[in-house]
Amino acid sequence: MSDLTARWITDAEKPSDAPTIGWCGGDLSQPTWETYLSRLTEDEQQVVTAIKEAHERDGLDVYGDDMNEGGFLLSDGRFFQCSWRAWGDLRQAFVNKQEGYLRYYAGV
């Protein structure tokens, strides 16, 4: 795959020159991790895999509403930020339980 890594940072920590990857979501199909990856380009697969690894490595308990405060800085200098629904899609794919994006939508 790639050596791309990611780490969670706040918007205040985001370098001003970091190109931002914006992602929207709300996928009602509740894909497994494998299905989620199969729908992406190779670059997108590397990005979300790095984010999944950061999420697991750092024990992050990040919900959709946390996306208002930050995102993931990638080792290549890009910044990944997404909508609440996109994060819900991604996180539900991480855990591979097909619970749907709403399970991870807001940390209430």
N, C-alpha and C positions, 0 to 999 in steps of 0.2 A: 504494500500500500504506500504509505508515505510517512515521513517523520514529523508531520504537522502536529503541533500540540496546541492546547487551548487552556486559558485560565479565566475565571470569572473576575470581572472588574466593574467598578461603578462607572457611571457616565462621567463623573468628575475626573476619574483616572484615565479616561480614554485619550490617547494622543490626538491632537487636533488634526494631524495629517493622515490619520488611519482611514483607509478606504473602508466604507461600511457595507456589509452584506445585509440587506433587509429581507425578512422572510415573513410571509403571511400564511395563515392556516385556517383550520376548521374542518379537517378531514373526517367525515362521518364513517369512513370505511374501517376505522380502527385497525390499521395494518400492523402485522408483526414487524419486528426489526428487519428481517430479511426482505419482506415486501416493501417496507419503507425505503430501504437502500436501493432496491431494484428500480425504483421510479426516478432515481437521481442520476445526474452526470457523475463522472469519475471525480471531478473536483468537489462537487457537493457531497459526495460520499466521504471524501477525506475530511471535509469540514465537520460534518455531523459526527463522524467517528471520533475525531479529536475532541469534540464537545462531550460526547458520551464518556470518553475516557476521563476527561477532566471532572465530569459530574461524579463518576464513580470513585476516582482517585481522591478527590477532595471532600467526598461525603456531602455534597451540596444538597440542600433541601430548598431548591429554587422552584417557585410556582410562577404561573403566568403573570401575576401582578408584579412580580419582582422585575419583569422586563421593563417596567417604567423607570427603574433605577440603574440598570446596567446591561451588560452583555458579556460576550466572550472575546478576549483578545487572542488572536491566533499568532503562532510563532512566526508567520510570514508578514506580520504587521497589519493584517486586516482585522476588522472588528465585526463580529456577528451579533446582530440585534434582531429580535423578532417580536411579532405580535403575541399577545397572550395565547391566542388559539394556536399559533404555530409552535409555541413552546409546549403547549398541551399535546399537540400531535407528536412532537419529537420525544417528549418525556414518556408518553404512553408507549411509544415504540421501544424506547430504551428498556423498559421493564418487561416488555413482551407479554403483557397480560390482556391486551385488547380491551382495555377498560374505557377507551374513548378519551378525547382531549379534555372534556369537562372535568375529569377526575383531577387534572393537574392545572386547571385554568386559574384558580385563585386560592391563595393560601389562607382560607378562612377557617 
